[in-house]
């Protein structure tokens, strides 16, 4: 089995060699590595070219800056593997990761396989697990995976999985968005009956505080918080079509994502001329009663929904004061 590993690269000169070396060290034979330089300006582009000369399995492509999704999509254009994997350029992986994933695919006949991950701080310490690994190998249906994602328990990252190349035949990552893995994965699940999730934490997420979705500045309202609301609406529509018995779970997901948005939007942006904000508040008010009856929302969730849909700005100010923000 040939696996193409696509690495989107942008101004990451301090981490790139560690990432690429961890892929080169894989015990799985039949590996192709595609580095896509997304218009780097710090010397990373030249490093990509040097790494290409280091090993015949590496191919490097350069493009104008367009974001991680556009870099991944360029990699897909040139990929020749039977299965496709992705590694973010600041992360690194264990030597047996792709061997374990390839074996899982061969044993289960699935078009996809997933491994577990952990997250590492810049000082080398481990963070609390975002996604809890299963205690033993789990064969999960697409419907159950959808439920796990909507309950915020599943891992939607394409970096922790390999997917059959055919699944990308008419699909690409949405460009100009954050949380893009979630959007593509829930669409892809319709073509996957089941797939294995492996317990070993072979993928290491390097938690860099200046990355797109890991900001430490409380005043930086990343667009990820608007994208998660848009994606929640898309998920609810998809669930209504494919998994109608998950409707209440999908509704819970949509409300939870709106709570996340409301608890992160800067108070100064909570204005009448902010159309997206007004729509979020309007949706929460219109569906407040339904939320109170939803079995998947906690009492705390419901309290925040009531407060933020009734007195949004006042509630945020009190919340910020309590949290010391």
N, C-alpha and C positions, 0 to 999 in steps of 0.2 A: 504494500500500500504506500503510495506516495502522498506525503503531506506537505502542503505549501504553508509556510508560516509568514504572515504579513506583519511588518513592523512599521507603523507610521512614525516618522521622525521629525521633530522640530526643536531646534535650539536646546539640545539635550546632551551636549558634549561630555558632561561630567558623568553621565550614567550609561551612555550607549554601549560602550565596550562590555560592561558587565552584563547587560541585557543580551547582546549578540553572543558573547562567549557561553552564556548559559544555554542558548539554543544550539550552538555548535557542539556542545557537550552531550547532546541527547543520545541515548542508546538506541533509539529507533533509527533504522536504516531507511533510506529513501526520503530524505528531507530536502526541501527547497526553501530558501530564505529570501524574501523580497523586502528590501529596505526602501521605503518611499520617503525621500527628503521633501518636506513640505515647505520649501522656500526658507530654509534656515539661514541665519545671518551671523552665527557665532563660531563658525568653523566646523559645525557638525556635518555640513555637506561634504567637505573634503575628507572627514573621518569616514563617512559612508563609503566613499570611493576607495579608501585605504583598506577598509574591512572587506570589500568586494574582492580585492586582490589577495586577501588572506586565505580564502577558501572558495573552491569552485561552486559550492552550493549557494553562494550568496550572489544575488543580482540587485543592483541599485538603480533606482529611477529618481529623477529630480523633477519637481513641478513648482509652480507658483503657489504661494501660501493660500490655502483654502480650508484648512481645518482637518481634524483627524478623520472625519468621515470621508472627505474627498480623497485623502491619502489612502485610506483603506480601499476605496472604490477603484483607485488606480491600480493598487496591488491586485485586486480581483481581476482586472482586465488582463493582467499578464500571468496570472496563476495557472499552473499546469498540473497541480496535484489532484488526486482523487478526493481528498479531503482538505479542508481549509481550516487553519488556526490563526489566531492573532495574539501578539504580545505587545503591550504598550512599552515604549522605549525606556521608561524609567523603572520598569518592573523586571523581574527575573524568575526563572523557573528551575525546578529540580531536574536532574539528568534523565530520570525515567518517566517524565510526564507524558510525552507523546507515545512512548512504548505502551504505557498503561492504557491510554485512550484508544490506541489502535487495537490492542487486544480486546478491549471492551466492545468495540464496534464489531470485530470479527466474531465474538462469542454470541452477541445478541442480535446481530443482523440489523442493527439500527442505523439510521442516517445521521445520528448525532451521538456524542458522548460528552459527559461533563465531569470535571475533577473539582476538588475543593481548593479553597484559597485561604490565605491569611493576609494580614496587613501589618506592615513594618513601618515604624516611625523613622524619622531622619537620624535619630540617635541609636537606631538598631533595636530598640525595644518593640515588643509585639503589642499591637492594639487588640482590643476586644474583638472577637469574631463578629463580622457583620452578617455572614451567612453561616449557620451552624452545620458542620459536616455531618452526614449520616454516620451512624456507628458501623454500618457495613454497607457493601454495595447495594444500591437501590435501583430497581427498574421502575421508572415512573411513566405514566401515560401523559399525553399532551394535555388532557383535561385537568389532571391532578397538578401538573406543572403550572398551568394557568392559575389554578386556585392558590398555589404557593406564592406565585408572583403577586397576585392581587391581595394576598394577606401579608405581603412584605416579608416573606420568609425565603423566597426562592432567589437564586442567583441568575440575573439576566445577562451577565457579561459574556461576550463572545471570546474573551481571553481565556476563560476556563473551560472551553469546549472545542471540539473539532466538529465540523459539519460537512456533509457530503457536498461536493462542488455543485451538484445538480440543484441544491437548494438555493444557490445564488444565481441560477440561470436567468431568472427574470426579476431578481431582487438586488437592491443596493442599499447602503446605509443612507438615511436621510441626511442631507448636508445642511449646514447652518443651524443645527439643533444640538442640544445636550440631551443626555438620557436616550441617545439614539439606539443603543443596544436593545433596550426594552421594546421600542416600537418595532424594530425589525424582527426580534425574536417571537413576539406574540403573533405576528403575521406568519412566520415560518412554522410555528407549531402545528398549523393546519395540515402540513404535509409530513408530519412526523407522528407516527402512531405511539411510539414509546422510545425511551432512551435510558441508558444507565448513568447514575451519578456515583462517582467513586469517592471514598472517604478520605483518601490521603490528600493533605494540603500541599500540593506541588507548585501552585502558582503563588508568587509572593508579590503583593501590591506594595509598592514603595510609596509611602504617604508623604508626598511633597506638598507643603502648604501653599505653594504658589501655582498649583495646577488648576485647570479650568473649574473643576467641581469641588476643590478642597480649599476654599478661601478662608482666611482667618479674620479678615476685616469685616466687622459687623455692618459697616456701611455699604459693602459691596453686595448689591442685590442681584446675584447671578441670574441670568435668563433661564437657568435650569428650573427655577421655581415657577415660571410660566409654562415651560415645556412640559412639566409633569402634569399640569392641569389639562393641557391639550391632549397629551397621551392618555390620560385617564378617560377622557371622553371617547377617544378612539377605541380604547380597550372595552369600554362599556358597549359600544356599538358592535364590536366583534363578538363579544360574549353573547349578546342578544341573538346573533345569527348562528353561532356555532355551539354554544354551551348555555342554553336558556336557563338551566337549573342553577347556574352560577350568578344569576342576575343580582341577588342581594349581596353577594360577595363583591361584585363589580361596583355596585352602588356604594358600598362601604369604602372601596378603594378610591372612588372619585371624591367622596367627602373627605377622606383622610388627606388626599393630595391637596385639596383646597385649604384644609387646616394648615398644612405645611406652608403653603403660599402665604396665608394670612399671618402666620407667626414669623415670617421672614421679611415681608415687604416693609421697607422703611416707612415710618409713620408719616413723614412728609410727602410720601407718594400716595397716601390714602385720601385722594381728592376726587371731587365730582367729575373732573375732566379726564380721569384715568379710566378709560373704557373697560380695560381688562379687569381692573380691580372691581369696578361696579358690577360687572357680569358675575364675578366670583361671589360677591356678597349677595347679589340677587338670587343666584342659584341656591345658596345656602339657606336663604330665607324661604324660598319657594318649597324647598325639600326638607325643611326643619322637622316637620311632623313625621315624615317618613324616616328620617334619621333617628328620631327618638324611639321608633319601633324596630330598628334594625338590630338583629341579634349579634352582629359581628362588630359593632361599634361599642367600645367600652363606656362606662359611666363618665370617665374623664373626657373621652372624645365628645360625648353628647353635651357635657357641660360647656366645653369650649365652643362647640357648634352653636349652642344657644347664645352664649355671650358675644361671640364674634359676629354673628348674624344680626344681633339686636343692637349692640353698642360697639361696633368694630374698633373705632379709633380709641375710645375710652378704655376698652378692654386691653388693647395693645399697650397703651401707656402704663396701665397698672401692671401688666405682665412684664414689661421692660424694667419697671422699677423693682419688682420682686426679684427678677433674675439679675439685677445689677447691670443691665445693658445700657 
